[in-house]
Amino acid sequence: MIPLEETFEDLQISDEEEKQILELASDPKVYDKLSKSIAPSVYGFDKIKEALMLQLFSGVKKRKSDGVNSRGDIHILLVGDPGVAKSVTLKFISMIAPRGRYVSGKAATGAGLTASVIKDEFLRGWSLEAGAMVLSNKGIVCVDEIEKMNEHDRATMHEAMEQQTVTNF
């Protein structure tokens, strides 16, 4: 599979953009400004917006002395009453993040999230079709209304989230 979208590592920054970034970085209120720039049309959610901002910057992947890899990704679960702008906030994040995807849990399947094997009539064989989590590799996938997914489909996300691999689909 060849990803068609760029990742954070692929972004090209012009000299002018670099100058603006360095100027912003020297601002003592940069953290607050960045946090408030997340879904600005949504009132409140300050701590959630802060967490989402940190998620966009992510952590650092590390290889421990015993050879075990430690993922640097931050996973966030938003829980709240209906109608408090969780979906709006998730859609915003998926639009601004390189390789961002928004998926509705009402219609999501395990194969649609990870990968599926499909019969390719044109090639007369089988092919692997990437799901939202694979397509969002090194990006962000936002699964809305995850509670509406069945347990089996929800369980397919575990390996991809924790181990950063997809093997059982």
C-alpha positions in Angstrom: 0.0 0.0 0.0 1.2 3.5 -0.8 -0.2 6.3 1.3 -1.3 9.2 -0.8 -1.5 11.7 2.1 1.4 13.3 3.8 2.4 12.6 7.4 3.7 15.1 9.9 7.3 14.1 8.9 6.4 14.8 5.2 5.3 18.4 5.8 7.5 21.0 4.0 7.9 24.2 5.9 8.9 27.4 4.0 11.4 29.8 5.5 8.6 32.3 6.2 6.6 29.5 8.0 9.7 28.5 10.0 10.1 32.2 11.1 6.5 32.3 12.2 6.8 29.1 14.1 9.9 30.3 15.9 8.2 33.6 16.7 5.2 31.7 18.1 7.4 29.4 20.1 9.0 32.3 21.9 5.6 33.6 23.0 5.1 32.7 26.7 1.4 32.1 26.0 2.0 29.7 23.0 0.6 26.7 24.9 -2.6 28.5 25.7 -3.0 29.9 22.2 -2.5 26.5 20.6 -5.0 24.9 23.0 -7.6 27.6 22.3 -7.1 27.1 18.5 -8.6 23.6 18.7 -12.3 23.7 17.6 -12.6 27.4 18.4 -16.3 27.4 17.7 -16.9 25.0 20.6 -17.3 26.8 23.9 -15.5 25.4 26.9 -13.9 21.9 26.8 -10.6 23.6 27.8 -9.0 20.5 29.3 -10.2 18.3 26.4 -8.8 20.8 23.9 -5.5 20.8 25.7 -5.4 17.0 25.6 -6.2 17.0 21.9 -3.5 19.6 21.2 -1.0 17.4 23.1 -2.2 14.4 21.1 -1.5 16.2 17.8 2.1 16.7 19.0 2.2 13.2 20.3 4.9 11.6 22.3 8.1 9.9 21.5 8.4 6.3 20.4 11.1 4.5 22.4 12.9 1.2 22.2 13.6 -0.1 25.7 16.8 -1.9 26.8 14.9 -5.3 26.6 14.0 -4.6 22.9 10.4 -3.8 23.6 9.0 -0.8 21.7 7.0 1.8 23.6 4.5 3.7 21.5 4.5 7.4 21.6 0.9 7.9 20.7 -1.7 9.4 23.0 -5.1 7.8 22.9 -8.1 9.9 24.1 -11.6 8.8 25.0 -14.2 11.5 25.1 -17.2 10.6 27.3 -20.2 12.9 27.8 -23.9 13.7 27.4 -25.3 13.9 23.9 -25.2 17.3 22.2 -22.1 18.7 24.0 -20.0 19.0 20.8 -17.9 15.9 21.1 -18.6 15.0 17.4 -17.8 18.6 16.3 -14.5 18.5 18.1 -13.6 15.1 16.7 -14.4 16.3 13.1 -12.3 19.4 13.6 -9.3 17.3 14.8 -9.6 14.9 11.9 -9.7 17.8 9.4 -6.5 19.6 10.7 -4.4 16.5 11.4 -2.3 15.2 8.5 -3.8 11.7 7.7 -6.7 12.4 9.9 -9.9 10.3 9.6 -13.3 10.6 11.1 -15.4 7.4 11.4 -18.9 7.0 12.9 -19.1 4.0 15.2 -22.7 3.4 14.1 -21.5 2.3 10.7 -18.0 1.1 11.5 -16.9 -2.5 11.3 -13.7 -4.1 12.5 -12.6 -4.7 8.9 -13.5 -1.1 8.0 -11.3 0.1 10.8 -8.3 -2.2 10.3 -8.2 -4.1 7.1 -10.0 -6.7 5.0 -9.2 -9.2 2.4 -11.4 -8.8 -0.7 -11.8 -10.8 -3.9 -10.4 -8.8 -6.8 -12.3 -9.9 -10.0 -10.1 -7.7 -12.2 -6.8 -9.3 -11.0 -8.4 -12.6 -10.4 -7.1 -12.9 -6.9 -7.3 -11.5 -3.4 -6.2 -8.1 -2.2 -5.8 -6.3 1.0 -8.0 -3.3 1.5 -6.8 -0.8 4.2 -9.3 0.4 6.8 -9.4 3.8 8.5 -6.8 3.0 11.2 -4.3 1.8 8.6 -5.0 4.7 6.3 -4.4 7.0 9.3 -1.0 5.5 10.1 1.2 8.2 11.6 -2.0 10.3 11.8 -5.2 10.4 13.8 -8.4 8.4 13.5 -11.4 9.7 15.4 -14.1 7.1 16.0 -17.3 8.8 17.1 -20.1 7.0 19.0 -17.8 4.0 19.7 -20.4 2.6 22.1 -22.7 1.9 19.2 -20.2 -0.6 17.7 -20.6 -4.2 18.5 -18.0 -5.7 20.9 -16.2 -7.8 18.3 -15.7 -4.8 16.0 -14.6 -2.6 18.9 -12.1 -5.3 19.9 -10.4 -5.2 16.5 -9.0 -1.8 17.4 -7.0 -3.0 20.4 -3.9 -4.4 18.6 -3.7 -1.4 16.2 -3.9 1.0 19.1 -1.5 -0.8 21.5 1.0 -2.6 19.3 0.7 -0.4 16.2 0.2 -3.4 14.0 -2.7 -5.1 12.3 -2.5 -8.9 11.9 -5.9 -10.4 12.7 -8.5 -9.2 10.3 
